[in-house]
Amino acid sequence: MAEFAYKTSGTCSKEIYFELDEEKRLRNVRFVGGCNGNLQGVSRLVEGMKAEDVIERCGGIRCGFKATSCPDQLSEAIREALAKE
């Protein structure tokens, strides 16, 4: 299992940590900063999901007038992690 760290941009959260298992499923997703309750919910909802499914569901979500959101940043983090593997 590989662990990844990602510095977010344009969101209240500052970093995202997660693991990808051998089947490219998300494990142990953790956000640093941001809206604690919402991000705990996001983390639990994506636990065990295939990376590509999370990218598809979370990519492009916006937070208010911001061009991105914490779920969108998670999708970017996953894309980057997959590209490194």
C-alpha angles and dihedrals in degrees: 000000000000123000122214135193124200130187108219126221128208097009139096090245114080104198142012125208124190144147131231117209126210091277092051092252121147119250134177098005111189130177123201112215125349129092101338099204096045093046092048086054093049090047093052094044094054095042108122095007121132111260093236091053092053091049090051095047100039103033114106097017111143130206110221109299094343119112091230143022138206092268090048090050089051089055089051090049091052092048090052092048093050090050090054094053 
